[in-house]
Amino acid sequence: MAGWYELSKSSDGQFRFVLKAGNAETILTSELYKSRAAAENGIASVQANAVLDERYERKTASNGKPFFNLKAANHQIIGSSQMYSAEAARDGGIASVKSNGASTTIKDNT
């Protein structure tokens, strides 16, 4: 099964989206957006940038756990991953975003 996006609204009225892999695991989480339209633009940005390796910023958190950020052409962070146990697992997460990011399925949970 292909991946999908889930669009939701936070308790303070802001919007966020997550990209889910075909197994329903969250592979990318967005920042909070003030409007639904801005969150939808964020999804479109993931769809456009997910296949480009140079858009991934591979990082290590202060606790030593690897993670990544997906950035737009303007270097703004579109979404961030979870913390992984190893760099190989993080790289697998990037591969999953690359393969699922083009999804046009959006589940509206607002």
SVG drawing of the C-alpha trace seen along z (x, -y; Angstrom):
<svg xmlns="http://www.w3.org/2000/svg" viewBox="-12 -32 38 34">
<polyline fill="none" stroke="black" stroke-width="0.4" points="0.0,0.0 1.2,-3.5 1.7,-6.2 -0.5,-9.1 -0.7,-12.4 -2.9,-13.1 -3.9,-16.7 -5.0,-17.6 -5.8,-20.6 -4.1,-21.2 -5.9,-22.3 -4.9,-25.9 -6.4,-25.9 -3.2,-25.5 -2.7,-22.9 -0.1,-20.2 0.4,-17.2 2.2,-13.9 3.4,-11.7 2.6,-8.0 4.3,-5.0 2.2,-2.2 2.5,-0.4 0.9,-3.4 4.2,-4.5 4.7,-8.2 7.8,-9.1 7.7,-12.9 6.0,-15.5 5.5,-19.1 5.7,-22.3 2.5,-24.0 0.8,-26.2 -1.6,-29.1 -3.9,-28.2 -5.1,-25.1 -3.9,-26.6 -0.4,-26.9 -0.4,-23.3 -1.6,-22.2 1.2,-24.2 3.6,-22.3 2.2,-19.0 2.8,-20.3 6.3,-21.2 7.0,-17.7 5.6,-16.2 7.9,-18.4 11.1,-18.0 10.9,-14.5 12.7,-12.9 15.7,-15.3 18.5,-13.9 20.1,-17.3 16.9,-18.5 17.6,-16.1 19.6,-17.4 21.0,-14.5 21.5,-15.4 22.3,-13.9 20.4,-15.1 22.2,-16.0 21.3,-12.5 23.2,-10.9 20.1,-9.8 20.1,-10.3 17.2,-12.1 16.6,-14.2 14.9,-17.3 13.4,-17.8 14.0,-21.3 12.5,-23.3 14.6,-25.0 14.6,-28.2 16.2,-26.1 13.1,-26.2 12.4,-23.0 9.2,-21.4 9.2,-18.4 11.3,-16.4 11.6,-12.7 11.5,-10.8 14.7,-9.9 16.3,-6.7 18.4,-4.2 21.1,-4.2 22.2,-6.1 21.2,-3.1 17.6,-3.3 17.6,-7.1 18.7,-6.5 15.8,-4.0 13.4,-6.7 14.7,-9.0 14.2,-6.3 10.7,-5.9 9.9,-9.6 11.4,-9.6 9.1,-6.7 6.0,-7.9 6.3,-11.6 4.7,-11.9 1.4,-10.5 -1.6,-12.6 -3.8,-10.9 -4.7,-13.3 -6.8,-12.1 -8.5,-15.1 -8.6,-14.7 -9.6,-18.3"/>
</svg>
